[in-house]
Amino acid sequence: MELNFDFDDPKPNQEHAEAEVVEITPFDQFDLTRVEKEDSFLTIKQKIGEMESKAVDLKVTDDSTFKTAMEMLVQLRSLEKMADDFKKNHSLFKKIAQFKNGFDRLIRENIKNTTHKISEILSPKIGFYQKTQAEIQRRKAQKEAEESAIKAKEEAELLAKQQREREEADRQAAIDLQARLNLEADDAGVERVSVPIPEVSNEPIIPIIPETTVVTQKSDKIIIDSGSAKIEAVWVCKIIDTIAIPRQYCMPDQKLLDRAVESGIREIPGCLIEESFDPKIRLSKKRIDKELDFKF
């Protein structure tokens, strides 16, 4: 099936009107250089600059300077919050966000929801066909392996039979030689000579069976003008009984370890438990400093 996705239909004979040259366009209102010059934004930048200079010079050596540093962390978080509020409440950003959300919804409701639905219809059909093809290939490979094993066994049995026949012939020859030498020694009145009598081996010859490999059906790449598609088979493991899973396939659970440490445990084999001093910043929703009157 060949689909035509060329939606362009140029008309060479169409008369093009001369473009109107304008000095101001609707997009000029979204100039970020104008936003950067607004008082609220400049005030936040000024405060951040002052705090940066203060942070560089500050030395935390006592309770007073420690308190100052912690207060500055809170103030920094507050400045970030004010910057975010400045963006969210800005009339231009609201227009952009509203348009973006609407555009996303337009694509999602009219295109992606339908394409996903179609994909959900096609994917099981493709997967089922590919699975059956892979199973056929595996059964063919299994049959070839079984035939090879039978052939190797027959060859081993034949070799074992031939070896036994040779060993039996050698043994019988040695027995006959021993009997003849015994007669000669007895007739001559001398001591008999012992001839080594070989044993017949009863150990079976182990057949050499070719190794078999798991066959995974691979699909050819489907190429069209707009792209390509192919099936990449992946073996997936789904847990159906967590208790039955061998220990070597289990992994440490960080959440369980964290909870154990929180409960007071200080020694766990394979773990290093140590203290970490990290400041936790939380802004107050009730106290909002609109005038940014920060004191360092």
KANOR-V160735 format. One record per backbone hydrogen bond with DSSP energy under -0.5 kcal/mol. CO is the residue of the C=O (numbers start at 1). NH is the residue of the N-H. If there is no record, write none. Layout:
co = (CO;CO)
nh = (NH;NH)
//
This chain:
co = (1;3;5;10;11;15;20;25;26;27;28;30;31;31;32;33;34;35;38;39;40;41;42;43;44;45;46;47;48;49;50;51;52;53;54;59;62;63;64;65;66;67;68;69;70;71;72;73;74;75;76;77;78;79;80;81;82;83;84;85;86;87;90;91;92;93;94;95;96;97;98;99;100;101;102;103;104;105;106;107;107;108;111;112;113;114;115;116;117;118;119;120;121;122;123;124;125;126;127;128;129;130;131;132;133;134;135;136;137;138;139;140;141;142;143;144;145;146;147;148;149;150;151;152;153;154;155;156;157;158;159;160;161;162;163;164;165;166;167;168;169;170;171;172;173;174;175;176;177;178;179;180;181;182;183;184;185;185;196;199;204;207;208;214;215;221;222;224;227;229;230;231;231;236;241;242;246;247;252;253;254;255;256;257;258;259;260;261;268;271;272;276;279;286;287;288;289;292)
nh = (3;5;7;12;14;17;22;28;29;30;31;32;34;35;36;37;37;38;42;43;44;45;46;47;48;49;50;51;52;53;54;55;56;57;58;61;66;67;68;69;70;71;72;73;74;75;76;77;78;79;80;81;82;83;84;85;86;87;88;89;90;90;94;95;96;97;98;99;100;101;102;103;104;105;106;107;108;109;110;111;112;113;115;116;117;118;119;120;121;122;123;124;125;126;127;128;129;130;131;132;133;134;135;136;137;138;139;140;141;142;143;144;145;146;147;148;149;150;151;152;153;154;155;156;157;158;159;160;161;162;163;164;165;166;167;168;169;170;171;172;173;174;175;176;177;178;179;180;181;182;183;184;185;186;187;188;189;190;198;201;206;209;210;216;217;223;229;227;224;222;232;219;233;238;245;245;249;250;254;257;258;259;260;261;262;263;265;264;271;273;274;278;281;288;289;290;292;294)
//
